[in-house]
């Protein structure tokens, strides 16, 4: 990682492991803690230069390109950990499901963000970098919501990251989640193809909802009912039924499974943003303290070797124990 000064003009030469990515993503990685919106603004204003010329946020950088970075004048707004060092971030290793010299797949716990930002000082990637100071390259391949647990891919080589991003754009790898819905999932609702629209909530938070094809991004999830729970335990708190479903992503939109389940009147249990507030309060009395969404399975060809990988992360104990209680 090149060293930069936020108070001076910096000229950086793009190295091989950074080539072929978007200019804004490159700067987000270099300028730790600087908001993405500010980075895009200084690119559009011409303060950032690529080979002495203006560029766009989505311009692809190449080996040997020279990027001019202006003084970063939002220092007073930056989170306290911004200093170009990781000294205030705790080192942490995570449960490793797979690792070789190109790829790590971890079983992310719920309650941990995948990266810092939006009020979060640090996440999985920052803690992992701190725990592995000798690793020259560690980058998130994709994201999981903070309250979602399960399989998360991290690239150890730029070549692997580029290949995995290409694969993700072409419906590969296969990504399967387990979710518990509040209500009875109708078996005929197997293929949900409903566009998703982004918007800003009342408190300024990023939200999505099901929209129309003109305004939204196409989104496709395949659901399969695994079990339905309806008995004295759920009835005791005023809930008629809970449905355990397997959700396979065919596209990877923000909060896709959460809003697709909400749209079918079967929101995810414990989902504080898109779920049923009263039902969540009742489920807490039964012991559910988190959102019941888990990235369970990944099937992919290794980005370098082509070897077929079939990876699984079993349900965390707190979710499996909850299901066991419902089954009694």
N, C-alpha and C positions, 0 to 999 in steps of 0.2 A: 504494500500500500504506500503510495507516494506521500511524502510529508509536505504539508502546505501550511501557509500562514493565512489566517482569516483576515489579517489587517493589511496585506500587501497583494499586489498583482502577482499571480502565479502562472507559469507556462509549463504545462505538462505534456510529455510525449507519450502517446498511446502505445502500450506494450501488447505483445501477442495475446496474453490472457484476457485483455480487455477489449479486443477488437470485435467488430460486428454487432455491438450492442448500441442501443439508443443513447444519444448524448445526455438526455435528462437522467436516465438510469445510471449512467457512468458517474455523473456529478452527485447524485443522491448517495452513491457508495463512497465517493471521495469526501463529500462535505457532510460528515456524520452530524445528524441533529438539525440540519437546516431544512425547513419545511419544503416539501415538493413544490408547493405553489410559488414560493420565492425563487426556487431554482428555475422553474419554467418562465417566471417573469423576467429574470435577468438574461435568459437566453433570447426571449422574444424582443427584449429591448435592445439587443445587440451588445450588451456588456460582456457576454461570453462570446468568444470568437473561435472559430474552427478554421485552422490554417489561414488566419488573418481575415477571414470573411465571416459574414453573418451566417447563422444556421438556425434550424428549427429544433424543437425538443425531440422530435422523432428522427432526426438525422442520424445515420449509422456511422460510427467512427471506425477508422481503419488503422492498422499498424503504421506507426510513424506520424500519424496526424498530431498536430500541436493544438492543444486546447488552452485558450487564455481564460483564466478565472479572475474576475475582478475582486477587490476587497469586499468581504461579506459585511454589509452594513446593518445587519439585523442582530448583531451580537447580543444586545440587551434583551432580545426576545427569545434567545436560544435557551434550551433546557440546561441546567447546571452541569450536566455531564459532558457538554460539547467542549472539547479541548484538543481533539485529535488523538487522545489517549483513551484507554479503557480502564484507568485506575479505579474508577468508582463503580465498575460493573463487576458483580461477583462471578467467578468462574464456575461453570456448571457443566457436567456431562449428563447426557440423557440416556434412557434405555435404548440401546442400539439393536435394531432388528436386522439390519444388513449394513456392511461396510467393506469397501475395498479402496483402491487408490483413486477412484473417480467419483464415488457416490456414497453418501451416508443416508440411511433411512432410519429415523428414530420414531419411538412411540411417545408422542408429545402428551404431557399431562394437561388436563383441563385447568384453566385459570392462568395459563402462561401465554402471553402474546408471542407471535412468531418473530416480531421485530419491534424496536422502539418507535415511538411517535404517537401522536394524538393523546398526549397525557401520560404515555407509558415511557419510562426512562430507558428501558432495555427489554429485550425479549430473548427468544431461543438463540437466534443467530449471534447476537452480541455476547451472550454468556458462553456459547460454544467457542467463539473466537478467543475469548479470554482464557478458556480452559486449554486451548490448543495454540499457543503462541507460535509454534513452529510450522503451523499449516499456512502456506502462502495464499491459499484460495479457499474460501468457504462462502457459498452464496445460496440463498433460498431458491428452490426450483419453483415452488408454488406456496400457497398460504392456507392456513387453517384459522378459523375464528378463535379468539382467545378462549372461549368456553367450550370449544370442541376438542376432544382428545383424539389420539390416534396417529396414523402413519403420515410422516412429513419427510419429504425428500430435500436433501442438501447436497449441492454439487461441490466436488473438490477440484474440479478442473473446468476451465472456461469451455472447452470442447464438449464436455458432458452437459453443461448447462444449456448451450445452444441447441444440442441435439434433443434434449428433453423438452425444451420449449417448442421445438418443431413437432415433436411427438404429441405434446398436449394440444397443439392446434389441430391435430388430425385424429382426435378421439383415441389417443393412446398415451399413457397407460389406462387400463381399466381401473376405475376408482369406485369402491363400494363402501357404503356407510351403513351403520345400524342406527335407527332412530325409534323413539317411542312417541307415538302420537296420542293426543287426548281426544278420544272418540273412537268410532268404529270406522276403519278404513274400508272403503268399498272396493272389492276385488276388481271391478271393471275399470277402476282408475289406475290401470297399470302403467300406461304411457301418458305422462303429463308434459305437454308441449305448450307452454304459456310464456310469452315474452316477459322480460323483467325490465322495469324502469327504475333508474336511480333518482333519488330526490333527497332534500335536506329536511330533517325532522324539526319539530318545534324548538328543541334545545340545541339545534345546530349539528346534530349527529347525522352521519351518512346512513340513509335508509334505502330500501328497495321495495317495490311492490309489483304485483302482476299488472301488466298494461296491455296495450295493443301493439300490433306489428309495426305500425308507423312510428311509434315513440320508443319502443323497447328493443332490447337485444334478445335474439332467439335463445330459448332455454329449454332443455329437454332432460327429464329425469325418468328413469324406469323404476317402478316400485313393485315390491313383492311382499305380501303379508306373510310374516313368519309365525305370529301368534296373536291372539286376542285375549285380554284379561278382563273378565267381568264377573265379580263375585262379591262376597261380603266385605272384603277389605276395601275395594274401591268404592263400593256403595256406602261404606261407613263414613266417607268424607264427601259424599254427594257427587261422585264421578261414575257415570254409567259404564264406561269401558275405556281401555287403553289398548292401543295397537302397536305391536312391535313389527317394524317394516325394514326391509332391505332396500336401500336406495342406491341405484347405479347412475353415476353422472355421465351423460352424453355430451354435455357442455359444462363449462366451469364458471358460471356467473357468481357474483357476490351474493352470499346468503341464499343460493338457489334452492337447496333442499328445504330450508326453513320457510321460504315464502310459498313454495309449491305445496308444502303440506298445509300451511295456513289457508291456502286458496281452496283446499278440499275439506275445510271445516274439521281438520285433524291436526292442529298445531303441535309442534314438538313440546313435550313435557319439560317444564323448567326453562323454556325460552322466554327471557325477560323482555325481549324486544318485539317479537312477533307472536308470542304465545298468549294464552288465556290467563290473565292475572289472577283471577279467583281460583282457577284450577291449580295454578302453580302454588298458591298459598296452601291449598288443601293437600297437595302432594308432598309439601314440606313436612306436614304432620305425619306422613307415612315414611319419611326418611330420605326423600329425594332432594338433595341440596344443590344440584347443578343441572345444566341442560343435558338432556339425554340424546346426544349426538356424538357418534364415534366413527372415525375413519378406520374401517376394519380391514380392508383388503386392497392390495395393489397387485396388478398383473401387468408386467411390462417386459420389453426386451431391453437388456442392458445397453445404455447409450454408447458404449465403446465396443464391448465384445459381442453384443448381439445376443448374449445368453438370455434365455427366458427366466425371469424372476417371478415367483409367486409368493408374495409376502403377506403375512397376517399379523394383526395385533388384537389379541383377545380383549373382550370388554374389561374395563377397569373393575376392580373388586367392588367399588361402591355401586356401580351400575348392575353388575351381575347379582350382587346381594339383593338389590331392590327387586330384580326380576324373580329371584328365588322366593322372596316374601310374597310377591303377587301370585306365585304358582301354588302356594300352600292352601 
